[in-house]
Amino acid sequence: MDGSNPVPGVPGIAVGGPSRNDAAWRTLQAATAALHAQVEATPLMAALMSPAVDRTVCVEVLQRLLRIHAGWEELNAARLQSLSWPWRPRARGLRFDLMALGVRPATQAVAAPRADCDAEAWGMLYVVEGSALGGRLIARHLRAHVPQLAEAIEHFEAADAGPGWPAFRAALEQALPDDASRARAAGAAQAMFTHFHGQLARPIAAHGDAGTVTA
């Protein structure tokens, strides 16, 4: 056996061989570690992962994630769809989750980073796919502490769909085979983490971040 089994759902991508070196993934991880930690340390994310998490916190997080994803997806959709990866937009699902909670989805547009090449798109996807992986932990936390809310929120279960994180890392190795492409991807990943932080670190308004949907 040569260890190069195809990755389900990703034509032409195999696990094994050079992918085991994880050079691209390790480059992006090292370049973004501090920014990643800053995002996770925001008061809003700490509140989401607290045993005292409630509906207000969940709604606030979903609204801000919607702002993060919506503009970025619109700006970069064509390039993301052209990559050898089954990219899954998140904004539509976030809107459905908010409506399920009886909340009007945010419509305010925010500036988002643009990928000017495929390597930069892969760098941004590194952040997005990683956030989906982290969503498993959030979903488990919500099921334990606010089970009724967890039933209405599907966004954090997204990691269970698609090829998965090991497959993404294998695809990343083939997409970023050299130092130049990894450097472009790392800069884009840093910009994407900054985009996340810019929304998640904003102070929480006393009245919340959305209006309740009325009949």
Residue pairs with C-beta under 8 A, 6 or more apart in sequence:
2 16
2 17
3 15
3 16
3 17
4 14
4 15
4 16
4 17
5 14
5 15
5 16
6 13
6 14
7 13
7 14
7 15
7 163
7 167
7 170
7 171
8 163
8 167
9 86
9 162
9 163
9 167
10 84
10 85
10 86
10 163
10 167
10 171
11 84
12 84
12 174
13 84
13 167
13 170
13 171
13 174
14 170
15 166
15 167
15 170
18 173
18 174
19 169
19 170
19 173
19 174
21 173
22 169
22 173
23 173
23 182
24 169
24 172
24 173
24 175
24 176
24 177
24 182
24 185
25 126
25 169
25 172
25 173
27 176
27 182
27 183
27 185
27 186
28 123
28 126
28 172
28 182
28 185
28 186
28 189
31 186
31 187
31 189
31 190
32 126
32 127
32 186
32 189
32 190
32 193
35 190
35 193
35 194
35 197
36 130
36 193
38 193
38 197
38 201
39 45
39 193
39 196
39 197
39 200
39 201
42 197
42 200
42 201
43 201
43 204
44 57
44 60
44 61
44 64
44 200
44 201
44 204
45 61
45 200
47 53
47 57
48 57
48 58
48 61
48 138
48 141
49 137
49 138
49 141
50 57
51 145
52 145
53 141
53 142
53 145
53 146
54 146
55 101
55 146
55 149
56 208
58 101
58 142
58 146
58 149
58 153
59 98
59 101
59 103
59 208
59 209
59 210
60 204
60 208
60 209
60 210
61 200
62 94
62 97
62 98
62 101
62 103
62 153
62 155
63 98
63 103
63 105
63 106
63 209
63 210
64 106
64 199
64 200
64 202
64 209
65 90
65 94
65 155
65 199
66 91
66 94
66 95
66 98
66 105
66 106
67 106
67 108
67 109
67 110
67 199
68 110
68 112
68 195
68 196
68 199
68 200
69 89
69 90
69 91
69 94
69 128
70 91
70 94
70 109
71 109
71 110
71 111
71 112
72 112
72 113
72 124
72 192
72 195
73 80
73 89
73 90
73 91
75 112
75 114
76 112
76 114
76 115
76 121
76 124
77 89
79 115
79 118
79 121
80 87
80 115
80 121
80 125
81 87
82 118
83 118
83 121
83 122
83 125
83 175
84 171
84 174
84 175
85 125
85 168
85 171
85 175
86 162
86 163
87 125
88 158
88 161
88 162
90 128
90 155
90 158
93 154
93 155
93 158
94 105
94 155
95 105
96 154
97 152
97 153
97 154
97 155
98 104
98 105
98 106
98 210
99 105
99 213
100 152
100 153
101 149
101 152
101 153
102 212
102 213
103 210
103 211
103 212
103 213
104 210
104 211
104 212
104 213
105 210
106 209
106 210
110 198
110 199
112 195
113 124
113 188
113 191
113 192
113 194
113 195
115 121
115 123
115 124
115 188
117 184
118 175
119 175
119 176
119 180
119 181
119 182
119 184
119 185
119 188
120 184
120 185
120 187
120 188
121 188
122 172
122 175
122 176
122 185
122 188
123 184
123 185
123 186
123 187
123 188
123 189
123 192
124 188
124 189
124 191
124 192
125 168
126 168
126 172
126 185
126 189
126 192
127 189
127 192
127 193
127 196
128 192
129 165
129 168
130 165
131 196
132 158
132 159
132 162
133 159
133 165
134 159
135 155
135 156
135 157
135 158
135 159
136 156
136 157
136 159
136 160
138 156
139 150
139 153
139 156
139 157
142 149
142 150
142 153
142 156
143 150
159 165
175 181
176 182
176 185
